[in-house]
Amino acid sequence: MSMRALLAVFNGTNRNDVLTGGAGGDQLFGLAGRDELEGGAGADLLDGGADTDLASYRNALSRVWVDLALGQGILGDAVGDQFVSIEGLIGSAYADKLYGDAGNNILHGLANNDELDGRDGNDRLQGGAGADVLRGGDGFDTATYVDSVFRVIVDLGGAVSGGDAAGDTLISIEAVTGSMHNDILTGDGGNNRLRGLDGNDTLDGAGGNDRLIGGRGFDSLDGGAGTDWALYSRSESGVTVNLGTGLGSGGAAQGDTLTGIENLIGSAHDDHLIGDAGSNRLVGLGGDDTLEGGGGDDRFFGGAGGDAFNGGDGFDMAVYRDAGQQVIINFRNAQHSGAAAGDSFSAVEGIVGTAFNDSIVTGDADNRIFGGAGNDFMDGGDGNDLLIGGAGADFMHGGPGIDTVGYRGSDAGVTVFTSGGLNSGGHAEGDVLSWIHNVNGSLFDDAITGDVLANRLRGLDGADVLTGRGAADDLTGGLGADRFAFVDLSDHAEALLAPGATISGYAAENGDRIRDFTAGEDLLRFDAGMFSGDVFNTDNVAALGLASAADTAFAFTGGTLFYVSYASQANFLAGQATLRALADLDGVASLANSDFEFV
């Protein structure tokens, strides 16, 4: 019989198929769907196609050794096998070696003492019965005991015992899924995910930021140190969980006790999630949920449905970042629509919008509005508000109070005018600002210009140009070589300097404050057109003695930069100079000519 006659081809469907070959060298094609391909004896070609597919050796008569990274089998029925689009392996009833690749793999050892190595990727390892070695490798890897007929005790920081876990060795494992019995699962110092399934389970996250899923049964969830979550997303009915009392009821939360848990994820049903005195994140998912923050600065994620948010004390925010449509929120008339349809807000100070064109109007408190992507309309109302439009051409109206716009998340430098200018660059492109006093720039090179009122301008990173214009401004360049620009000196308080006098003793009045000027790196920028004569820089040790009525001088003393000139020829002849305090420079001892720039 020819080799061609021994070869068989098996084609699956676009559903979840189980294909089994014969004794010869077969070709199995799973196509779409989650398929299980078992070639049997012989050198087989196993092509899973789309989705997550498994190569199976569950009926092999001896141990197998398979390495997905090599793309072939090495021992037993796997010898000569080749793999295409295979993401998982099922071993035999013997002592197998199953090795993954750089992707996310599923390795299932069945009975006996198996060695499973996930290598890279986020892998799921199930040793089955026997003393198994489960090595996760890189990535976030899970050891699962879902088929164990007895409870398991697994401590990622120590020993394991009971049921299918007896004798197992776990290496580089970050997550554990227990059995259908009363399991004890304990994490380590890292970020772990512990899932109890059925039974009255005890889950202890220990250190790290952990996620605990008790499942059905009366479970004890202890997050330990770190910021930890309790998840009820698989609950078949709504849950009520109170972090303040540490008790749960309804659905999968029935009989649960919670300790050291900071955040909650509810179910797809109508949940009631209550925080504690700390800062909590409460996620409602589907259903008409009631989320109560208690104390602390809380974040609410209502999800689908008409949700009720009650922030309680602290600065609390409702987040719509992942919504599939725009939100229209108005705290003043309580009319909400789009992704916020049916929602209600009490003691909520901040809103995070969607990736669409949102309209968000807040009330009298000090609010924060984050528009996200899209062309958003934001109105802070009364209070001292922070408005962050994000990408898109946004309209930001601060209203009464001292209001700030922020561009820290911009992907490029911004040019921003608090009043009357054309805003451009990065997330400022197309923005319109109304009743805005303060600006926080981006991490790039920004140009930020204030108005006739007192402004607070922050450049953050990058080589920024900050122009305060009128009134007493507060300027901080941040990292980078920054320029602090003065375009009009007439708005600073004026004093008359007596003939022959020095500046010592004059206080800065109505001057700006520059918080982080670095001599030799940053620059004080002036419009050269403001000066008609010579310009001098002096340390004020002696009287100024300017040579002409047109001359001016800058004097820096006591941390204050002064501007000195003569108002007229008569003043010059009388020796009476005009003195203006321009700015206080925090932490600066002296200035040199090289610290000034005239353009």
GUGU-205628 format. One record per atom (N, C-alpha, C): residue in one letter; x, z, y. Coordinates in steps of 0.1 Angstrom, whole numbers, plus 5000, padded with zeros to 4 digits. Atoms other than C-alpha are relative to their C-alpha. Layout:
residues N
AXZY/...
end
This chain:
residues 599
M500950004988/M500050005000/M500950005012/S499250014988/S501449915034/S499850125009/M500149904990/M502050165062/M498849985009/R501150034991/R499449985083/R498750044994/A501249965007/A496850065056/A499850155001/L500149865000/L497650435058/L499650055014/L500349954986/L497150455096/L498649995003/A501450004996/A493750545109/A499950045015/V500249984986/V492550545145/V498650075002/F501249924997/F489950805157/F499850015015/N500349994986/N488250775191/N498950105002/G501149914996/G486251045207/G499049945010/T501050044990/T483551035234/T500550065013/N499849934988/N483351155269/N499550145000/R500449865002/R482051485256/R501150084994/N499049925006/N483851775240/N500049984985/D499950055013/D484951635207/D501050094991/V499049955010/V486651775175/V500349884991/L499550115008/L488651495158/L501050054990/T499149965011/T490351545124/T500549874993/G499450115007/G492751295109/G500150024985/G499849995015/G493751235073/G501450034996/A498749965006/A496851265052/A501149915006/G498950094995/G498750975069/G500350025014/G499650004986/G500050895103/G498849955008/D501350034993/D496850895124/D500249995016/Q500150004985/Q496050815161/Q498750055004/L501249944995/L493551035177/L499950005015/F500250014985/F492150965212/F498850085004/G501249924996/G489951225227/G499249955011/L500650054988/L489051045259/L499650115009/A500349894991/A487251255285/A499450124992/G500649895007/G485951605277/G501150104995/R499049905005/R487651925263/R500049984985/D499950055014/D488751795229/D501050094992/E499149945010/E490351955198/E500449894990/L499550115008/L492551705179/L500950064989/E499249955011/E493851785144/E500449884991/G499550125007/G496051515129/G500250024986/G499849985014/G496651685096/G501549974996/A498750045005/A499651585075/A500449865006/G499650124995/G501751295086/G500450015015/A499550014986/A503351185119/A498849945008/D501250054993/D500351165142/D500249995015/L500050014985/L499751055178/L498750065004/L501149934995/L497451295195/L499949985016/D500250034986/D496151175229/D498750065005/G501249934996/G493751415246/G499249935010/G500850074990/G492751195275/G499850105012/A500349914988/A491151365306/A499650144995/D500449865002/D490351735309/D501150084991/T499149915007/T491952025289/T499849984985/D500250035014/D492651925253/D501050084992/L499249925009/L494152105223/L500449924988/A499550055013/A496251995194/A499950124990/S500349895009/S495152205164/S500749984986/Y499449995013/Y496952305132/Y499350114992/R500749885006/R494352565120/R499949984985/N500150025015/N494152405085/N501449974993/A498750025006/A497952365080/A500350094989/L499749925012/L499252495047/L501450075001/S498849934997/S502452625062/S500250025015/R499849984986/R503852745095/R500449875008/V499750114992/V504252505124/V500850045012/W499349984988/W506552475153/W499849885009/V500450114991/V505352275183/V500650035014/D499449984987/D507052225217/D499449895009/L500650104991/L504852055244/L501049945010/A499050054990/A507852025267/A500849884994/L499350115007/L509551805241/L499049884997/G501050105003/G506251615235/G499949974985/Q500150025014/Q506551655197/Q500050124992/G500049895009/G506251875167/G501350014993/I498749985006/I509252025149/I500050044986/L500049945014/L508152205117/L498649994995/G501350005007/G505352185091/G499249875003/D500850124998/D502451955096/D500249945014/A499750064987/A503651905132/A501249915000/V498950085000/V506751725122/V499749855003/G500350134996/G506751385138/G498949975009/D501250024991/D503651445158/D500549985015/Q499750034985/Q503651305194/Q498750045008/F501249954992/F501451435222/F500049935013/V500350064987/V499951265252/V498850085006/S501149934993/S497751465277/S499450114991/I500349885008/I497751775254/I500450125008/E499749894991/E497452095274/E500150134992/G500049885008/G497052345245/G500249984986/L499750005014/L497952435210/L499350114992/I500649905009/I496152605181/I500950004987/G499050005011/G498552725154/G499250024986/S500549995013/S498052795117/S499850154996/A500149865005/A497453115096/A501350064997/Y498749955003/Y501153155093/Y500850035013/A499249954988/A504053265116/A500449875007/D499750124993/D504052985141/D500850025013/K499350004987/K506152895172/K499349895008/L500750094992/L504052745199/L500550015014/Y499450004987/Y505752645232/Y499349915009/G500750084990/G504152515263/G500949915008/D499150084991/D505452295291/D499850055014/A500049964986/A505452295329/A498650025005/G501450004996/G501652275331/G499350144996/N500849885004/N498852535325/N499649984986/N500250025014/N498752575288/N499150114993/I500749905008/I496452745262/I500750004986/L499349995012/L498352875232/L499350114991/H500849925009/H496453025202/H500750014987/G499249995012/G498453165173/G499250034987/L500749965012/L495653265149/L500650124993/A499449885008/A496853505121/A501549995000/N498649985003/N500353625113/N500850035012/N499149954989/N503353705135/N500549875007/D499750124993/D503453425160/D500950025012/E499350004987/E505753345189/E499449895009/L500650094990/L504053195219/L500850015013/D499250014988/D505953085250/D499349905010/G500850094990/G503952945280/G500949925009/R499150064991/R507052855300/R499449995014/D500650004986/D505952735335/D498549985000/G501450024998/G502452715348/G499250134997/N500849885002/N499552965345/N499349984986/D500350025014/D499152995308/D499150114994/R500849905007/R496653175285/R500550004985/L499449985013/L498153315253/L499250104992/Q500749925009/Q496253445223/Q500750004987/G499249995013/G498353575194/G499150014988/G500849985011/G495453665172/G500550124992/A499549895008/A496053905143/A501549984997/G498650015002/G499653995135/G500850065012/A499149954989/A502554125155/A500649885007/D499650124993/D503053855180/D500850025012/V499250004988/V505453775208/V499449915010/L500750084990/L503653655239/L500950005012/R499150024989/R506053525265/R499449905010/G500750094990/G504353395297/G500949905007/G499150084992/G507353255315/G499650015014/D500450004986/D506853155351/D498549975001/G501450014997/G503453145367/G499250134997/F500949895002/F500453375363/F499449994987/D500350025014/D499953425326/D499150114995/T500949905005/T497253595306/T500150014985/A500149975014/A497253765272/A498650034997/T501549985002/T493753745257/T499850054985/Y500449955013/Y492253945228/Y498549994997/V501450025000/V488753815230/V499450004986/D500550005013/D488453775192/D500450124991/S499649885007/S489854115182/S498850074995/V501249935006/V487454295158/V500150155003/F499949864996/F488654635171/F500550005015/R499649984986/R489354765206/R501649995001/V498550014998/V492854705221/V500450095011/I499449924990/I495054925242/I501249935005/V498950094995/V497354715264/V500550065013/D499449954988/D499754855290/D501149905004/L499050104996/L501654585308/L501350065004/G498849934997/G504154845319/G500550094989/G499649925012/G504455005284/G499749944987/A500350055013/A503254975249/A498649954998/V501350065004/V500354795232/V499650054986/S500449965014/S498254895202/S498649974998/G501450025003/G494954865185/G499649854998/G500550135002/G493154565171/G501149894999/D499050115000/D494954225175/D501250035008/A498849964992/A497354395200/A501050084992/A499149925008/A498954605173/A501349934997/G498750065002/G502654525172/G500449895009/D499650114991/D502554275199/D501150045010/T499049994989/T505354225225/T499649915011/L500450084989/L504354105259/L501149995010/I498950024991/I506853955282/I499549905011/S500450084989/S506153815317/S498549964999/I501450025001/I502453865313/I499450085012/E500549944988/E500453935345/E498550044998/A501449985001/A496853935332/A499650034985/V500549975013/V494954075302/V498549994999/T501550005004/T491553995287/T499850074987/G500249915012/G490354255263/G499049944990/S500950045011/S487954245234/S498550035004/M501449974998/M484154305230/M499850154998/H500249865003/H484854675224/H500550085011/N499649914989/N485954975244/N501550005002/D498650034998/D489354865256/D500650095011/I499249934989/I492055045277/I501049905004/L499150104995/L493854795299/L500750055012/T499249944989/T496654905323/T501049895005/G499050104994/G498654685347/G501350075002/D498649964997/D502154725360/D500250015015/G499849994986/G503754725394/G499749875008/G500250124994/G502854365400/G498549985003/N501450034997/N499554185409/N499449954987/N500650025014/N497454195377/N498549975001/R501450025002/R494054075366/R499750054986/L500549935013/L492354295339/L498649974998/R501450035003/R489154185323/R499650064987/G500449925012/G487354415299/G499049934991/L501150055008/L484454195286/L499050104996/D501049905003/D481854395267/D500750134996/G499549875003/G482254755258/G500250095012/N499849914989/N482855065279/N501550015002/D498550024998/D486354975292/D500550085011/T499249934990/T488955155311/T501149915006/L499150094994/L490854935335/L500850075011/D499249934990/D493755075356/D501149905005/G499150104994/G495554835379/G501450055002/A498749944996/A498455075386/A500549945013/G499550054987/G500654925414/G499649855001/G500350144998/G500154585430/G498649985005/N501350054996/N497154395443/N499349944988/D500650035012/D494954385413/D498549955001/R501450045001/R491654225402/R499550054987/L500549935012/L489554425378/L498649954997/I501350055004/I486554275359/I499650084987/G500449925011/G484754525337/G499249934990/G500950065008/G482154305323/G498850094996/R501149915004/R479154455304/R500650134996/G499649865004/G479254825296/G500250095012/F499749904990/F479955145315/F501550005001/D498550024999/D483455065328/D500550105011/S499349924991/S485955275346/S501149915007/L499150094993/L487855075373/L500850085010/D499149934991/D490855225389/D501149905005/G499050104995/G492854995412/G501450055001/G498749944998/G495755235417/G500549965014/A499450044988/A498155155445/A499849855003/G500250144996/G497854825465/G498649985004/T501350044995/T494854635477/T499349934988/D500650045013/D492554595447/D498549955001/W501350065000/W489354405439/W499350044987/A500950005012/A486454465415/A499149885001/L500750135000/L484754145405/L498750014990/Y501250015007/Y481154095393/Y499449865000/S500550134999/S480853725395/S499349954988/R500750045012/R479753685359/R498850084996/S501249915003/S476953945361/S498849914999/E501250075003/E473653815348/E498950045010/S501049964990/S471753995376/S500750075011/G499449944988/G472354155410/G500650134997/V499349885002/V474654445413/V499950085013/T499949914988/T474754745437/T501350084997/V498749935002/V478254885442/V500350075013/N499749924989/N479255165466/N501450054999/L498649965000/L482955205473/L500150155005/G500049874995/G482155525492/G499850114990/T500349905010/T480655705463/T500749964987/G499350045013/G482555505436/G499149974989/L500950025010/L479455425417/L499449865000/G500650135001/G477855095405/G498750014992/S501250015007/S474455005392/S499549865000/G500650145001/G472454695381/G501049904994/G499250115006/G473754405361/G501350064993/A498849965006/A477354425350/A500650135006/A499549874994/A477954725374/A499350124995/Q500749885004/Q475554955356/Q500950104993/G499249905006/G477255275349/G501550005003/D498650014996/D480555165364/D500450115010/T499449914990/T482855415383/T501249935005/L498950074993/L485355285408/L500850105008/T499049924992/T488455445422/T501149915005/G498950084995/G491155295444/G499749865001/I500450144998/I489154975449/I499749985015/E500250034985/E489254825484/E499049885002/N500850124998/N487354495479/N499149974988/L501050035011/L484254365460/L499649865001/I500650135001/I483054035448/I498750024992/G501349985006/G479354035439/G499749894990/S500550105010/S477253805416/S499449885007/A500850114994/A475253485421/A498650045003/H501449954998/H472153705425/H500050095013/D500149914988/D470953955452/D500750134998/D499249885001/D473654215456/D500050095012/H499849904989/H474154525477/H501450064998/L498649965001/L477854585483/L500350095013/I499849914989/I478854885504/I501550054999/G498649964999/G482354965516/G500250155002/D499749864998/D484055295524/D500650015014/A499449984987/A486055435553/A501149915003/G498850094998/G488855185548/G499549865005/S500350144997/S489054815556/S499749924988/N500450075012/N487154625530/N499649865002/R500550145001/R486354265520/R498950004990/L501150015008/L482954215506/L499549864999/V500350145003/V482053885490/V498750004992/G501350005006/G478353825482/G499849894990/L500250125008/L478553475465/L498549965003/G501450054998/G474953345459/G499150125002/G501049904998/G471753525465/G499950055014/D500249934987/D470353725494/D500650135000/D499249885002/D472953985497/D500050095013/T499949904989/T473254305518/T501550054999/L498649965000/L476854375528/L500250105011/E499949894991/E477654705545/E501550055000/G498649974999/G481154785558/G500450145000/G499649864998/G481055155565/G501150015011/G498950004990/G484255245584/G501049904998/G498950105002/G487355035589/G499649865006/D500150144995/D487854675599/D499749914988/D500550065013/D485754485573/D499849855002/R500350155000/R485354115564/R498949984990/F501250035009/F482053985550/F500049854997/F500150145004/F481753665530/F498749994992/G501349995006/G478053625523/G499749894990/G500350115009/G478053285506/G498649955002/A501450064999/A474753105499/A499050115001/G501149904999/G471553275507/G499950065014/G500249934987/G470153475536/G500650144998/D499349885002/D472553765539/D499950095012/A500049904990/A472454085559/A501450075001/F498749944998/F475754205574/F499950125009/N500049884992/N476154555587/N501450065000/G498649975000/G479654625599/G500350155001/G499749864998/G479354995607/G501150025010/D498949974991/D482355145625/D501249894998/G498950095001/G485554945631/G499749865006/F500250144995/F486054575640/F499749914988/D500550065012/D484054375615/D499749855003/M500150154998/M483853995609/M499249944989/A500750085010/A481553765591/A500749864999/V499150125002/V483453465576/V499249894993/Y500750115006/Y482053125569/Y501049884997/R498950105001/R485352945563/R499749904989/D500150095012/D484352795529/D498649935000/A501450055000/A480752695539/A500049844999/G500150155001/G479652335531/G499349935011/Q500650064989/Q477952285564/Q500350085012/Q499849924987/Q478152395601/Q499250135000/V500849884997/V476952725613/V499650005015/I500549984986/I474852785644/I499650155001/I500249864999/I475053155653/I499850045015/N500349954987/N473553325684/N499650155000/F500349865000/F473853695687/F498950045010/R500949964989/R471753695719/R498549994996/N501450035003/N468553545705/N499750024985/A500249985014/A469153615668/A499549884992/Q500450125007/Q468553255659/Q501249944994/H498850055007/H470953135632/H499549894990/S500350115009/S470952815611/S501249944994/G498950065008/G473052585590/G500450104989/A499549915011/A475252795566/A499650145003/A500449864997/A474053105585/A498550025000/A501449995000/A470353035580/A499550124992/G500549885007/G468553355571/G500950125001/D499149894999/D471553575579/D499650095012/S500249904989/S471353885601/S501350085002/F498749934997/F474154075619/F499750135008/S500149874993/S474454435629/S501450065001/A498749954999/A477654585643/A501149914995/V499050105004/V479554265636/V500649955013/E499350044988/E482154185662/E500749865000/G499350135001/G483753865649/G499449904991/I500550105009/I482853535634/I501149904998/V499150115004/V484953285615/V499149884996/G500950125002/G483352935616/G500549924988/T499850095011/T483552645592/T500949885004/A499250124997/A485352315590/A499249895007/F500950104993/F482452145608/F499850045014/N500349974986/N481052145643/N499150125002/D500849884999/D479952495649/D499650045014/S500449954987/S478052665677/S499950154998/I500049865003/I478853035679/I499950075014/V500249924988/V477553265707/V499950154996/T500049865003/T478353635706/T499450085012/G500849924991/G477053925726/G500950085010/D499449924989/D478154215749/D501350074996/A498849935004/A480954365728/A501349925002/D498750085000/D484654265726/D500049924987/N500150085012/N484353975702/N501149914997/R499050115004/R486553735683/R499349894993/I500750125006/I485453385674/I501149914996/F499050105005/F487553155652/F499249884996/G500950125003/G486052805652/G500449924988/G499650095011/G488052645624/G500149865005/A499950154997/A488252265622/A498649965006/G501350054994/G485552055640/G500050025015/N500249994985/N484452025676/N499050125002/D500849884999/D483152375682/D499650045014/F500449944988/F481152545709/F500050154998/M499849865001/M482152905715/M499750075013/D500449924988/D480653155740/D500250154997/G499849865003/G482053505740/G499150105006/G500949904994/G479453655762/G500750105008/D499349894993/D480253985779/D501150054991/G499049945007/G483254185769/G501349925001/N498750065001/N486954105764/N500249934987/D500150085012/D486853825739/D501349924997/L498950095005/L489453635718/L499349884994/L500650135005/L488453265712/L501249924994/I499050095007/I490453055687/I499349884995/G500850125003/G489152705685/G500449934987/G499550085011/G491352565658/G500149855003/A499950144999/A491652195652/A498749955006/G501250054994/G489151975671/G500050025014/A500249994985/A488051935707/A498950115002/D500949894999/D486452275714/D499750045014/F500449954987/F484552415743/F500050154998/M499849855001/M485552785748/M499650065013/H500449934988/H483652995774/H500150154997/G499749865002/G484853345778/G498850095005/G501049924994/G482053475800/G500650125008/P499549884993/P482353805819/P501050084991/G499049935008/G485254015809/G501449935001/I498750065000/I488953945804/I500249934986/D500150085012/D488953665778/D501349924997/T498750075004/T491853505758/T499749894990/V500050105010/V492253185739/V501350004993/G498849995008/G494753155711/G500349874992/Y499650135006/Y496752865696/Y501150034989/R498949975009/R499053045671/R500049914988/G500050085012/G497852835642/G500149855003/S499950144997/S498352505660/S501249934992/D498950075008/D500452245641/D501049935009/A499050064991/A502252135673/A499850085013/G500149934987/G502952255708/G498849965008/V501250024992/V500152285733/V500350005015/T500049994985/T499652215770/T498650055004/V501349934998/V496952455783/V500050045015/F500249954986/F495552525818/F498750094998/T501149915001/T493252825821/T498849955008/S501150054991/S491252635848/S500449875005/G500050134993/G490852275858/G501049904995/G499050105005/G493652105838/G499649934988/L500350085012/L493751855810/L500850074988/N499449945011/N494452045778/N500349904989/S499650105009/S496351855752/S501050054990/G499049975010/G498651865722/G499550104989/G500349905011/G498152035688/G498550035000/H501449955001/H494952235685/H499350005014/A500650004987/A494452215723/A499549875004/E500450134996/E493751845723/E498549995002/G501450024997/G490451785740/G499350135003/D500749874998/D489652155745/D499650015015/V500549974987/V487652265775/V499950155001/L500049864999/L488152615788/L499250045013/S500849954989/S485752815810/S500050155000/W499949864999/W486153165823/W501050064990/I498949955009/I489453215804/I501150065009/H499049944992/H492053455818/H501449994993/N498749985007/N494753475791/N500149894989/V499750105010/V496453235767/V501150044991/N498949985009/N498453285736/N500449864994/G499650135004/G500452975727/G500249994985/S499850035014/S501652825695/S501450044996/L498749975004/L504852855675/L501049895003/F499250124996/F506152535691/F500250015015/D499750014986/D507152425726/D498749985008/D501350004993/D504152505749/D500349995015/A500149994985/A503352455786/A498750065003/I501249924998/I500852715797/I499950045015/T500149984985/T499552735833/T498850095003/G501149914997/G497453015847/G499249945013/D500850034988/D495153015878/D500250105011/V499849914989/V494653215910/V499750144996/L500349875004/L493553515890/L501250064992/A498949945008/A495853755871/A499849964986/N500150055014/N496653595838/N501150074992/R499049965010/R498453705807/R500349884991/L499650125007/L500353415792/L501150044990/R499049985011/R502253435758/R500449874994/G499550135005/G504453155747/G500250014985/L499649995014/L505253295712/L501349934997/D498750075003/D507953085695/D500149875008/G499850134993/G509452765709/G500550025014/A499550004987/A510852675742/A498849975010/D501350014992/D507852745765/D500350005015/V500050004985/V507152685802/V498750085003/L501149914996/L504852965816/L499950005015/T500250004986/T503452925850/T498850085004/G501049904997/G501453215864/G499149965011/R500750044988/R500353065897/R499650135008/G500449894991/G498353325918/G499950134993/A500249865004/A497953705915/A501250054992/A498949935008/A500053945894/A499849964985/D500250055013/D500553765861/D501050084990/D499249935011/D501953905828/D500549894991/L499450125007/L504353655811/L500950054989/T499149975011/T505953675777/T500449874993/G499650135005/G507953375765/G500150004985/G499850005015/G508653495729/G501349944996/L498850065005/L511353345708/L500249865006/G499750134995/G513153045721/G500550015015/A499650004986/A514652945755/A498949965009/D501250034992/D511752975779/D500349995015/R500050024985/R511052885815/R498850075006/F501149934993/F509053105838/F499949945014/A500050094989/A507852885866/A499150075012/F500749964988/F506752975902/F499849885008/V500450124992/V504852705921/V499550035014/D500549964987/D503552905950/D500450145003/L499549864997/L505253205966/L499150075010/S500749944989/S502653265993/S499050114995/D501049915004/D500353465971/D500550144997/H499449875003/H502753755966/H500150095013/A500049914989/A502654065988/A501249995009/E499050034990/E504654036020/E500450135007/A499649884992/A506754306038/A501149945010/L499150044990/L508954286069/L501350084998/L498749945002/L512654356063/L500750025013/A499449974987/A514254526093/A501449945001/P498750064998/P517354376109/P501250084993/G498949945006/G520454436088/G499750094988/A500449915011/A518454626061/A500349944987/T499950055014/T518954596024/T498650024994/I501350005006/I516054565999/I499850134993/S500249885007/S516654895982/S498950085006/G501149914996/G513555115983/G498749935001/Y501350075000/Y510954835985/Y499549994986/A500650015013/A508554845957/A499449864998/A500650125004/A507254545938/A498550015002/E501449994997/E503654475950/E499449864997/N500650125003/N501454205935/N500949904994/G499150095007/G504354055916/G499649984985/D500250025014/D504353915881/D500850094992/R499249935009/R505654085851/R500549914989/I499450085011/I508053905827/I500650094990/R499749895009/R508454105796/R501249974991/D498950035010/D511153925776/D501049905005/F499050104994/F513553735800/F501450044994/T498649985005/T516953685784/T500949925009/A499150064992/A519653615809/A501049914992/G499150095007/G521753315799/G499349914990/E500850085009/E518953175777/E498849945007/D501350044993/D515653175796/D500449965015/L499850054986/L515253025831/L498850045009/L501049984990/L513353115863/L499949865007/R500250144994/R511952775875/R499250015013/F500650014987/F511052695911/F499949855004/D500250134994/D509752385928/D500949995012/A499050024990/A512652265949/A499449965014/G500750044987/G510152125975/G499650125008/M500549894992/M509252475985/M501150055010/F498949954991/F512652526002/F500649885008/S499550114991/S513952326032/S501550035003/G498649984997/G517352496037/G500750044988/D499249965011/D519952656016/D499350124993/V500549895009/V519052895987/V501150084995/F498949925004/F521153185979/F499550104989/N500349895009/N521253445951/N500950115003/T499249884996/T522453795960/T499750124991/D500349885008/D522754125942/D499650115010/N500649914990/N521654295975/N501050125002/V499149904997/V524854505977/V500150025016/A499950004986/A525054416014/A498849945006/A501150074993/A522654286041/A500149864997/L500050145004/L521653936034/L500749915009/G499250084990/G522853766066/G499849854998/L500250145001/L521253426061/L500449925012/A499450074989/A522753156082/A499049925009/S500950094993/S519652966093/S498650054997/A501349975002/A515953016098/A499449934987/A500650085012/A515352756070/A500550064987/D499449965012/D517552946045/D499150114993/T500749895008/T516053166017/T501050054990/A499149945010/A517553395992/A499150074989/F500649925010/F516653555959/F500950124998/A499249885002/A517653915954/A499450074988/F500549935012/F517454105921/F500650145001/T499549865000/T517654475922/T498950094994/G501049905006/G516054765903/G499149934990/G500950075009/G514654515878/G498949915006/T501050084993/T512654335905/T500749885007/L499650124993/L513153975917/L499349995013/F500650014986/F512653945955/F500349865005/Y499850124992/Y512253635977/Y500150045014/V499849964986/V513653666012/V500149875008/S499950124991/S513153416041/S499750055014/Y500449974986/Y512553396078/Y498749925003/A501350064997/A508953326089/A500149905012/S499850084988/S510253166122/S501450015005/Q498749994993/Q513253096144/Q500150135007/A499949874993/A512253406164/A500350114991/N499749905010/N512253616133/N501550004997/F498650025003/F515653476125/F500950065011/L499249954989/L517053556159/L499950155001/A500249854999/A515653906158/A500550074987/G499549945012/G517053956123/G498950064991/Q501149945008/Q513654036108/Q499649904989/A500350095011/A513253876074/A498750034993/T501249985008/T510153826053/T500450034985/L499649965013/L510353996019/L498749994991/R501150015010/R508153915988/R500650044987/A499749965014/A508354085954/A499449904990/L500550115008/L508053795929/L499650054986/A500349965014/A508353965895/A500950114996/D499249905007/D509554265875/D500449934987/L499450055012/L511854155847/L500450124991/D499749895009/D511754405818/D501349994994/G498849995007/G515054515805/G501249915005/V499050084995/V517154285827/V500850075011/A499149924991/A520154435845/A500549925012/S499550094990/S521354135865/S499749864998/L500250155001/L520853765872/L501149935007/A499050094995/A523253485878/A499449875005/N500550124995/N522853155896/N499549914988/S500450085011/S522652995862/S498650034994/D501349965005/D519453185855/D498849935008/F501050074991/F517652975882/F500049854998/E500250145001/E516252625879/E499149955011/F500850054989/F515052415908/F499749854996/V500450145005/V513052095899/V499149945010/
end
